[in-house]
Amino acid sequence: MQATSRPTALVTGGSRGIGAATSRELAARGYRVAVNYFSNREAADQVVALIEADGGEAFAVQADVYDPDQAAGLLERSAVDGRLDVLVCNAGARFTPTPVQKLAWDDFHTKVTNELASVYTLTQQALAVMGAQGRGRIVYVSSAVADGPPTVGMAAHGTAKAALNTFARFVAYEAGPLGVNVNVVAPGFVRTEASAGMPQEFQRRLAESTPLGRVAEPLDVARAIAMLVGEDAGFVTGEVVTVDGGHGVGRP
């Protein structure tokens, strides 16, 4: 891997949806992007190819972020010349919406544990690298569901994301003296491959109840992430930025 003068960003789950949009947005803003993927090398290579076609720099890096050894290796391989400027923790544990009365403890436990496992080792490793540099940015991708249930069946997901938000605040407190800013983006519903199965009627009603008049696209979240890692947000840390077009404004 050749040395580069560009700052380096690692995006976990960077091959699809919000992660792919974030990888491309950061590359467009001058970062060399490590596009992490778990199993779909083709999707990651496609993101890299699109970035390179636009004149940017990127490379695909395979790893299971839930495995501590693989997560540590991922960060090491992504840090060009031992330097990492941005870490975007986007990969999250999938779940099946299930009412609490029918939700097995093992399923609940797995969702909450995996949500934190996907960021924990990466955070430790990133703080070591960024602390030595005296600067860095970490952004966690959470969900507006952490603020309360939009519908039945979201207890595991909402609890996991609320835990992530709290973890981020503690990390921000400890990372500030190192010169590292830590923030969270919390999207509402986003139109991605993962949400493609949601009925069009649901999406229409959601758009109608959103002040900005539509549902979010991955690029909306990617731009919020890019804002938080940029210099304009240099004095912002420990914050949760909701990206939902104002939908939550009317929530009781």
C-alpha positions as CSV (number, residue, x, y, z in Angstrom):
1,M,0.0,0.0,0.0
2,Q,1.6,3.3,-1.1
3,A,1.9,6.3,1.1
4,T,-0.7,9.1,0.6
5,S,-0.9,12.7,1.5
6,R,-4.7,12.4,1.9
7,P,-6.2,11.9,5.3
8,T,-7.5,8.4,5.9
9,A,-11.0,7.4,6.9
10,L,-12.3,3.9,7.8
11,V,-16.0,3.2,7.2
12,T,-17.3,0.0,8.7
13,G,-20.1,-1.6,6.7
14,G,-19.0,0.7,3.9
15,S,-20.1,-1.4,1.0
16,R,-23.9,-0.7,1.0
17,G,-26.5,1.7,2.1
18,I,-25.4,4.5,4.4
19,G,-21.9,3.1,4.6
20,A,-21.5,3.2,0.8
21,A,-22.8,6.7,0.6
22,T,-20.5,7.8,3.4
23,S,-17.5,6.2,1.8
24,R,-18.2,8.1,-1.5
25,E,-19.0,11.4,0.3
26,L,-15.8,11.3,2.4
27,A,-13.7,10.4,-0.7
28,A,-15.3,13.3,-2.6
29,R,-14.1,15.5,0.3
30,G,-10.5,14.4,0.0
31,Y,-10.2,11.3,2.2
32,R,-8.6,8.1,1.3
33,V,-11.3,5.6,2.4
34,A,-11.0,2.1,3.7
35,V,-14.3,0.5,2.7
36,N,-14.9,-2.3,5.2
37,Y,-17.1,-5.3,4.3
38,F,-18.0,-8.6,5.9
39,S,-18.9,-11.0,3.0
40,N,-19.8,-9.1,-0.1
41,R,-16.5,-8.3,-1.8
42,E,-18.2,-7.4,-5.0
43,A,-20.2,-4.6,-3.4
44,A,-17.1,-3.2,-1.7
45,D,-15.1,-3.3,-5.0
46,Q,-18.0,-1.5,-6.7
47,V,-17.9,1.3,-4.2
48,V,-14.1,1.5,-4.6
49,A,-14.4,1.6,-8.4
50,L,-17.0,4.4,-8.2
51,I,-14.7,6.4,-5.9
52,E,-11.7,5.9,-8.2
53,A,-13.8,6.9,-11.2
54,D,-14.6,10.2,-9.5
55,G,-10.9,10.8,-8.9
56,G,-10.8,9.6,-5.3
57,E,-8.8,7.0,-3.4
58,A,-10.2,3.9,-1.7
59,F,-9.5,0.3,-0.9
60,A,-11.7,-2.6,0.3
61,V,-10.9,-4.3,3.7
62,Q,-12.6,-7.4,4.8
63,A,-13.3,-8.0,8.5
64,D,-16.0,-9.1,10.9
65,V,-16.2,-6.1,13.2
66,Y,-17.9,-8.2,16.0
67,D,-14.7,-10.3,16.4
68,P,-12.1,-8.4,18.5
69,D,-9.1,-9.9,16.7
70,Q,-10.5,-9.1,13.3
71,A,-11.6,-5.6,14.4
72,A,-8.1,-4.9,15.6
73,G,-6.6,-6.2,12.4
74,L,-9.1,-4.1,10.4
75,L,-8.0,-0.9,12.0
76,E,-4.3,-1.7,11.6
77,R,-4.8,-2.5,7.9
78,S,-6.8,0.6,7.3
79,A,-4.4,3.1,9.0
80,V,-2.2,4.2,6.1
81,D,1.4,4.5,7.4
82,G,0.0,4.0,10.9
83,R,-2.3,7.1,10.6
84,L,-6.1,7.2,10.9
85,D,-8.0,10.5,10.8
86,V,-11.6,9.3,10.8
87,L,-13.5,6.3,12.0
88,V,-17.1,5.9,11.1
89,C,-18.7,2.9,12.9
90,N,-21.7,2.2,10.6
91,A,-21.9,-1.6,10.7
92,G,-24.7,-2.7,13.0
93,A,-26.3,-5.9,14.1
94,R,-29.4,-6.9,12.1
95,F,-32.6,-7.8,14.0
96,T,-36.2,-8.9,13.4
97,P,-38.8,-6.6,14.9
98,T,-40.4,-8.6,17.7
99,P,-42.7,-7.6,20.6
100,V,-41.2,-7.9,24.0
101,Q,-43.6,-10.6,25.1
102,K,-42.3,-12.8,22.3
103,L,-38.7,-11.7,22.2
104,A,-36.3,-14.4,23.5
105,W,-33.7,-13.2,25.9
106,D,-31.0,-14.7,23.8
107,D,-32.1,-12.6,20.8
108,F,-32.4,-9.4,22.9
109,H,-29.0,-10.1,24.5
110,T,-27.4,-10.8,21.1
111,K,-28.6,-7.6,19.6
112,V,-27.5,-5.3,22.4
113,T,-24.2,-7.1,22.8
114,N,-23.4,-7.1,19.1
115,E,-24.2,-3.4,18.8
116,L,-21.5,-2.6,21.3
117,A,-19.1,-5.3,20.2
118,S,-19.1,-3.8,16.7
119,V,-17.6,-0.6,18.0
120,Y,-15.8,-1.4,21.2
121,T,-12.4,-2.8,19.9
122,L,-12.4,-0.4,17.0
123,T,-12.8,2.5,19.4
124,Q,-10.0,1.3,21.7
125,Q,-7.6,0.9,18.8
126,A,-8.7,4.2,17.1
127,L,-8.1,6.1,20.3
128,A,-4.6,4.7,20.6
129,V,-3.7,5.7,17.0
130,M,-5.5,9.1,17.1
131,G,-4.3,9.9,20.6
132,A,-0.7,9.5,19.4
133,Q,-1.5,11.8,16.5
134,G,-3.1,14.4,18.8
135,R,-6.3,14.5,16.6
136,G,-9.0,12.4,15.1
137,R,-12.7,12.0,14.6
138,I,-15.1,9.2,15.5
139,V,-18.7,9.0,14.4
140,Y,-21.1,6.2,15.4
141,V,-24.3,5.6,13.4
142,S,-27.2,5.1,15.7
143,S,-30.9,5.5,15.2
144,A,-33.7,7.9,16.2
145,V,-35.4,4.8,17.6
146,A,-33.1,5.2,20.6
147,D,-35.3,8.1,21.7
148,G,-38.5,6.0,21.9
149,P,-40.6,3.4,20.2
150,P,-42.1,4.4,16.8
151,T,-43.9,1.1,16.7
152,V,-44.2,-2.3,18.4
153,G,-41.3,-4.7,18.1
154,M,-38.4,-2.3,18.3
155,A,-37.3,-2.9,22.0
156,A,-34.1,-4.7,21.1
157,H,-33.0,-2.2,18.4
158,G,-33.9,0.9,20.4
159,T,-32.2,-0.4,23.6
160,A,-29.1,-1.3,21.6
161,K,-28.9,2.1,20.0
162,A,-29.6,3.9,23.3
163,A,-26.7,2.0,24.8
164,L,-24.5,3.1,21.8
165,N,-25.5,6.7,22.3
166,T,-24.5,6.5,26.0
167,F,-21.2,4.8,25.2
168,A,-20.4,7.5,22.8
169,R,-20.8,10.2,25.4
170,F,-18.4,8.4,27.8
171,V,-15.9,8.0,24.9
172,A,-16.2,11.7,24.0
173,Y,-15.4,12.7,27.6
174,E,-12.3,10.6,27.7
175,A,-11.2,11.3,24.1
176,G,-11.4,15.1,24.3
177,P,-8.0,15.5,26.0
178,L,-6.5,13.4,23.3
179,G,-7.7,15.8,20.6
180,V,-10.4,13.3,19.4
181,N,-14.0,14.4,18.7
182,V,-16.6,11.7,19.1
183,N,-20.2,12.2,17.9
184,V,-23.3,10.2,16.8
185,V,-25.7,10.5,13.9
186,A,-29.1,9.1,14.6
187,P,-31.1,8.6,11.4
188,G,-34.8,8.0,11.2
189,F,-36.1,5.8,8.4
190,V,-33.7,5.7,5.5
191,R,-34.4,4.4,2.0
192,T,-31.8,1.6,1.6
193,E,-31.6,-2.0,0.4
194,A,-32.2,-3.1,3.9
195,S,-35.5,-1.1,4.1
196,A,-36.7,-1.8,0.6
197,G,-39.3,-4.2,2.0
198,M,-41.2,-1.5,3.8
199,P,-44.5,-0.9,2.2
200,Q,-44.8,2.1,-0.1
201,E,-47.9,3.2,1.8
202,F,-45.8,3.3,5.1
203,Q,-43.2,5.4,3.4
204,R,-45.8,7.7,1.9
205,R,-47.4,8.3,5.3
206,L,-44.0,8.8,6.9
207,A,-43.1,11.4,4.3
208,E,-46.4,13.2,4.9
209,S,-45.7,13.4,8.6
210,T,-42.1,14.7,8.1
211,P,-41.7,18.5,8.1
212,L,-39.2,18.4,5.2
213,G,-41.7,16.3,3.2
214,R,-39.8,13.1,2.3
215,V,-38.0,10.2,3.8
216,A,-34.2,10.2,4.1
217,E,-31.8,8.9,1.5
218,P,-28.3,7.5,2.4
219,L,-26.7,10.6,1.2
220,D,-28.6,12.7,3.7
221,V,-26.9,10.7,6.5
222,A,-23.5,10.6,4.8
223,R,-23.5,14.4,4.6
224,A,-24.2,14.7,8.3
225,I,-21.3,12.4,9.0
226,A,-19.1,14.4,6.7
227,M,-20.1,17.6,8.5
228,L,-19.2,16.1,11.9
229,V,-15.7,15.0,10.8
230,G,-15.0,18.3,9.1
231,E,-13.3,21.4,10.6
232,D,-16.6,23.3,10.9
233,A,-17.5,20.9,13.7
234,G,-14.2,21.1,15.3
235,F,-15.6,22.2,18.7
236,V,-18.5,19.7,18.6
237,T,-18.2,16.5,20.6
238,G,-20.4,14.2,22.6
239,E,-23.5,15.1,20.5
240,V,-26.2,13.0,19.0
241,V,-27.3,14.6,15.7
242,T,-30.7,13.3,14.5
243,V,-31.2,13.0,10.8
244,D,-34.9,12.6,10.2
245,G,-36.1,15.6,8.3
246,G,-37.8,16.9,11.5
247,H,-40.0,13.9,12.0
248,G,-39.2,13.6,15.6
249,V,-40.0,17.3,16.3
250,G,-43.7,16.4,16.7
251,R,-43.0,13.3,18.9
252,P,-44.5,13.8,22.4
